[in-house]
């Protein structure tokens, strides 16, 4: 197996991915398994720096979590308030307050860093 080294360039990344394919499935606790673990960490770090993933829009995150958990708008009333307010929020005509963000984070486990982002403007 080739020596492992930091990934600095696209060529390094391509070589690392090829090595990853060779090592894939190596048993844990073996020299190959250790190399796989280290290589995966190096690749992850490179990808985080070079291919960042934007956080989702807060309303999209709320709708996604509602779908995941089978929640209706009525289920959001204890968190966001009356149906009219929920409608305004989900149609992006009203922003989330700090208290709403806290409740959504605590009760629906939506990351706070997602909820504090500005929402897309209504279409």
N, C-alpha and C positions, 0 to 999 in steps of 0.2 A: 504494500500500500504506500502511496505517496505521503510525504511529510505534510502535516497540516500547517497552514500559515494563515495569517489574517487575510481577509478579502477586501481589497482596495479598489479593484477595477472590475469592469464588466467581464473581462477575460478571466479574472480570478473567480468571479461568480459562476461563470459558465463551467470552468474546470471543477469547482466545488460541487456543482449540481451533478456533473458526470460521476464524480467520486461518490456522492451521496447515493446515486442509483446503484453503484457497485456494492456499497456497504449495506444497502437497505435490507433489513431483516436479520442482520447479524445479532446473535444472542447477546443479551445483557451480561456483563461481567467478563466478556472475552476482549482481547486486544482490539478486534474489529468493532465490537459493540461500543467500546470506549471511544474509538475514533469516530464512529457514527454519532455518538452523543456530542462530542466536541464539535464536529463538523456542523451538525444541526444548529448548535448554538451560534457558531460563526455566521452561518447563512441567515439565521433569524435576525441577528444584529445588523447585517448588511441590508437586508430587506427593510427593516424598520427605518434605517437611515435614508435609503434610496427609493423606496416605494411606499411612502406613508399612506395610510388609509384615513380618509376624512371621517370624522364622526357624523352620524346621521342627524338629520333635522329633528328637533325635539318632538314635533307633532308626529312625524313618521315613526319615531321610536315609541311614542305612546300608542299609536295605532297598531304597530307591530306587536307590542306587549299585550294589548287587548286581544288581538287575534290568537296569540300564543296561549293565553290563559282562558280563552272563551268568554271574555268580559263584554258586557254591553255598556252603552253610555250611562245607563242607570247605575251600573256598578261603580262608576266614577263619581257619583254624587257625594259620597262621604269625603272624597279627596279634593274635588274641584268645585263643588257647590251645585246650585240648581242646574237643571237641564239646559236652560237658555245660556248660561255661562259656559257649560261644556260645549255646546254647539258653537259659540263664538270662538272658543279656544281651538277646537278641532278644525274649524274652517279658517283659522289663522287671522281672525278679526280682533282677537284679544290675546295679549301676551300672558305668560305664566308669571305669577307672583312668587316671591321667595318662599312663602308658606306653601304654595302649591308644589313648587319644586321639591321642598323637603318631604311633603307627603308622598309625592310620586316616587321619590327615591326610597323612602322608608317602606312603603306598602307594595310598590310594584317592582322595586329593585332595579330601576332604571338609573344608570350612572349619572351623578349630578353634573359631570362635565358635559354630558349630552344635553341635559335639560336647560343649562344656562346659555347655550348657544342661541344666537338670534334665529328665529324661524324664517322660512322662506316667505316671500310676500304672496298674498293670495292671488290666484290666477284671474 
